């Protein structure tokens, strides 16, 4: 069978104007809670898209670690490709692919660096193995083999076997402050429900239905 012949109906739900909340964050938290309750794989996984100096987009999946009226938070190595690109161009888009529920959420905004205190608080809440991995890996840099990576991890594990790791200056978080959030719910016959929130100058949100 050709992949062009693969198709199915989307019939798991609907989204109407009466379902919308004043703020997109309230609706997002509702959908996230439903995704967690449904036990879909990695409900906090989101694709983050950045753009380099040549205008080349790049995407990767990270994990959402906090959401509030202030924005969406994730953490990374500050020497990684995404962090370097965000330093030059903080405009960012992220996408939550909850396709098991026939839902998507798209976010457009600006990424802001978290404070050192915020970075440290989250870093030391992680399992120690995850802390060690952050020190062992210079994210996005070339490496000759996996064996070398595991050796570096083992060396870090031995070095800090009986003591805490220092606060890393190469690792931290970003908060995506959105100006636009879209909610997509699959519909039968490709008549999907799409609603877009746009932040107004006074900080409130205006909504509009989009054609599928």
C-alpha positions as CSV (number, residue, x, y, z in Angstrom):
1,X,0.0,0.0,0.0
2,X,1.2,3.5,-0.9
3,X,1.6,5.9,2.0
4,X,-0.6,8.3,0.0
5,X,-3.4,5.8,0.6
6,X,-3.1,5.8,4.4
7,X,-6.0,7.8,6.0
8,X,-8.6,7.5,8.7
9,X,-11.4,9.4,10.2
10,X,-10.8,11.7,13.2
11,X,-13.7,11.3,15.6
12,X,-12.5,11.4,19.2
13,X,-13.7,14.8,20.1
14,X,-14.8,18.3,19.2
15,X,-13.8,21.8,20.2
16,X,-16.3,24.6,20.2
17,X,-16.2,28.3,21.2
18,X,-18.0,27.3,24.5
19,X,-15.0,25.2,25.5
20,X,-12.6,28.2,25.3
21,X,-11.2,29.8,28.4
22,X,-10.3,33.5,28.8
23,X,-6.6,32.5,28.8
24,X,-5.0,29.8,26.6
25,X,-3.1,28.6,29.6
26,X,-6.2,27.4,31.4
27,X,-7.3,25.4,28.3
28,X,-3.8,24.1,27.8
29,X,-3.6,22.9,31.4
30,X,-7.0,21.2,31.0
31,X,-5.8,19.4,27.8
32,X,-2.5,18.5,29.4
33,X,-4.2,17.0,32.4
34,X,-6.4,14.9,30.1
35,X,-3.3,13.7,28.2
36,X,-1.7,12.7,31.4
37,X,-4.8,10.9,32.6
38,X,-5.1,9.1,29.2
39,X,-1.5,7.8,29.9
40,X,-0.3,8.7,26.4
41,X,3.4,8.4,25.9
42,X,5.4,11.5,27.0
43,X,2.5,13.9,27.4
44,X,4.9,16.7,28.2
45,X,7.0,16.2,25.0
46,X,7.0,19.2,22.7
47,X,8.8,20.1,19.5
48,X,10.8,23.3,19.7
49,X,11.7,25.1,16.5
50,X,14.4,27.7,16.2
51,X,16.1,29.5,13.3
52,X,19.8,30.0,12.7
53,X,21.6,33.0,11.4
54,X,21.1,31.8,7.8
55,X,17.3,31.4,8.3
56,X,17.5,27.6,8.5
57,X,14.9,26.2,10.8
58,X,15.8,23.4,13.2
59,X,13.5,21.3,15.4
60,X,13.9,18.9,18.3
61,X,11.8,17.4,21.0
62,X,12.2,18.6,24.6
63,X,10.2,18.1,27.8
64,X,7.9,20.8,29.2
65,X,8.9,21.3,32.9
66,X,6.6,24.1,33.9
67,X,3.6,26.0,32.6
68,X,1.9,29.1,34.1
69,X,0.5,32.4,32.9
70,X,4.1,33.4,32.4
71,X,4.8,30.8,29.7
72,X,6.2,27.4,28.9
73,X,9.5,26.3,30.5
74,X,12.1,23.8,29.3
75,X,15.8,23.2,30.1
76,X,18.8,22.5,28.0
77,X,22.6,22.7,27.7
78,X,23.4,26.4,26.9
79,X,26.0,25.3,24.4
80,X,23.5,23.3,22.4
81,X,22.3,24.4,18.9
82,X,18.9,25.5,20.1
83,X,20.4,27.6,22.9
84,X,22.9,29.3,20.6
85,X,20.1,30.0,18.0
86,X,17.8,31.4,20.7
87,X,20.6,33.7,21.9
88,X,20.8,35.2,18.4
89,X,17.0,35.0,17.6
90,X,14.7,34.5,20.6
91,X,11.6,34.0,18.4
92,X,10.5,30.5,18.9
93,X,7.7,28.1,18.1
94,X,6.7,24.9,20.0
95,X,4.2,22.2,19.2
96,X,2.6,19.5,21.4
97,X,1.7,16.5,19.2
98,X,-1.0,14.7,21.2
99,X,-2.0,12.7,18.1
100,X,-3.2,9.8,20.3
101,X,-6.0,12.1,21.3
102,X,-6.3,13.7,17.9
103,X,-5.1,17.0,19.4
104,X,-2.3,19.5,18.7
105,X,-1.3,22.7,20.4
106,X,0.9,25.2,18.6
107,X,2.7,28.1,20.4
108,X,4.5,31.1,19.0
109,X,6.4,33.5,21.2
110,X,9.8,34.7,22.5
111,X,12.2,32.7,24.6
112,X,13.6,34.2,27.8
113,X,16.5,32.8,29.9
114,X,15.6,31.7,33.4
115,X,17.5,33.1,36.4
116,X,20.4,31.2,38.0
117,X,18.3,30.5,41.0
118,X,15.5,28.9,38.8
119,X,18.1,26.9,37.0
120,X,19.7,25.6,40.1
121,X,16.4,24.7,41.8
122,X,15.4,22.5,38.9
123,X,18.8,21.0,38.2
124,X,19.2,19.7,41.7
125,X,15.7,18.3,41.7
126,X,16.7,15.9,38.9
127,X,18.0,12.4,39.5
128,X,21.8,12.4,40.1
129,X,22.3,10.3,37.0
130,X,20.7,13.0,34.9
131,X,22.9,15.6,36.6
132,X,25.9,13.6,35.8
133,X,24.9,13.2,32.1
134,X,24.6,16.9,31.8
135,X,28.3,17.3,32.9
136,X,29.4,14.3,30.7
137,X,27.9,15.5,27.5
138,X,28.7,18.7,25.6
139,X,25.4,18.7,23.8
140,X,25.4,19.1,20.0
141,X,29.2,18.7,19.8
142,X,30.7,15.9,17.7
143,X,32.0,12.8,19.5
144,X,33.9,9.9,18.0
145,X,32.0,7.1,19.6
146,X,29.3,6.1,22.1
147,X,32.0,4.3,24.1
148,X,33.8,7.7,24.7
149,X,30.5,9.2,25.9
150,X,29.9,6.3,28.3
151,X,33.5,6.6,29.5
152,X,33.1,10.3,30.3
153,X,29.8,9.5,32.1
154,X,31.6,6.8,34.2
155,X,34.4,9.2,35.0
156,X,31.9,11.8,36.2
157,X,30.1,9.2,38.3
158,X,33.2,8.1,40.0
159,X,34.4,11.7,40.6
160,X,31.1,12.7,42.3
161,X,30.3,9.3,43.9
162,X,30.2,10.7,47.4
163,X,29.6,14.4,46.9
164,X,27.2,16.7,45.2
165,X,27.8,18.2,41.8
166,X,28.4,22.0,41.5
167,X,25.8,24.2,40.0
168,X,26.5,24.1,36.2
169,X,27.0,27.4,34.4
170,X,26.6,25.7,31.0
171,X,23.0,24.5,31.6
172,X,19.8,26.3,32.1
173,X,16.2,27.0,31.2
174,X,14.1,29.0,28.8
175,X,10.6,30.3,29.3
176,X,8.6,30.7,26.1
177,X,6.4,33.7,26.5
178,X,3.7,33.3,23.9
179,X,1.8,35.8,21.8
180,X,-0.2,33.2,19.9
181,X,-1.5,29.8,20.8
182,X,-3.6,27.5,18.6
183,X,-5.6,24.5,19.7
184,X,-6.4,21.8,17.1
185,X,-9.0,19.0,17.5
186,X,-9.3,16.5,14.8
187,X,-12.7,16.2,13.1
188,X,-14.5,13.9,10.8
189,X,-14.1,14.4,7.0
190,X,-11.1,16.6,7.7
191,X,-13.4,19.3,9.2
192,X,-11.1,19.9,12.1
193,X,-11.8,22.4,14.9
194,X,-9.1,25.1,15.2
195,X,-9.1,28.0,17.5
196,X,-6.3,30.6,17.8
197,X,-5.6,32.9,20.7
198,X,-3.7,36.1,20.1
199,X,-2.4,38.3,22.9
200,X,-3.6,41.9,22.8
201,X,-1.7,45.0,23.8
202,X,-3.5,45.2,27.2
203,X,-2.4,41.6,27.9
204,X,-5.8,40.0,27.3
205,X,-6.4,37.3,24.7
206,X,-8.6,37.5,21.6
207,X,-9.8,34.2,19.9
208,X,-10.9,33.3,16.5
209,X,-11.9,30.1,14.7
210,X,-9.7,29.0,11.8
211,X,-10.7,26.9,8.8
212,X,-9.1,23.5,8.8
